[in-house]
Amino acid sequence: MKKYHCCATCIYFVAERKDGKMSYYCKRLGYETKTHYQFNCWIPKENVRKLMKKDGGKDV
């Protein structure tokens, strides 16, 4: 799980282009974030869950 746990892999992560620049935020918390940040509210996206399971991790 540690290998996958970051904002970019969370269901709440949103990436938008604003004025030619990328903007990243958490729609759950309402905070601006970075792709590599980690928060305890992390819920992995479905494709990440499949990768984690394939790597031998338990189902999340």
RABELDA-V98241 format. One record per residue. N is the residue number from 1. RES is the residue in one small letter. PHI is phi in whole degrees, 0 to 359 (999 if undefined). Layout:
n=N res=RES phi=PHI
n=N res=RES phi=PHI
This chain:
n=1 res=m phi=999
n=2 res=k phi=303
n=3 res=k phi=297
n=4 res=y phi=255
n=5 res=h phi=286
n=6 res=c phi=199
n=7 res=c phi=304
n=8 res=a phi=299
n=9 res=t phi=259
n=10 res=c phi=268
n=11 res=i phi=294
n=12 res=y phi=270
n=13 res=f phi=284
n=14 res=v phi=233
n=15 res=a phi=243
n=16 res=e phi=226
n=17 res=r phi=263
n=18 res=k phi=233
n=19 res=d phi=52
n=20 res=g phi=81
n=21 res=k phi=241
n=22 res=m phi=280
n=23 res=s phi=235
n=24 res=y phi=238
n=25 res=y phi=209
n=26 res=c phi=262
n=27 res=k phi=287
n=28 res=r phi=283
n=29 res=l phi=274
n=30 res=g phi=80
n=31 res=y phi=262
n=32 res=e phi=289
n=33 res=t phi=218
n=34 res=k phi=239
n=35 res=t phi=300
n=36 res=h phi=266
n=37 res=y phi=295
n=38 res=q phi=227
n=39 res=f phi=229
n=40 res=n phi=288
n=41 res=c phi=274
n=42 res=w phi=303
n=43 res=i phi=232
n=44 res=p phi=293
n=45 res=k phi=294
n=46 res=e phi=302
n=47 res=n phi=295
n=48 res=v phi=288
n=49 res=r phi=301
n=50 res=k phi=296
n=51 res=l phi=297
n=52 res=m phi=297
n=53 res=k phi=294
n=54 res=k phi=297
n=55 res=d phi=282
n=56 res=g phi=96
n=57 res=g phi=281
n=58 res=k phi=285
n=59 res=d phi=295
n=60 res=v phi=260
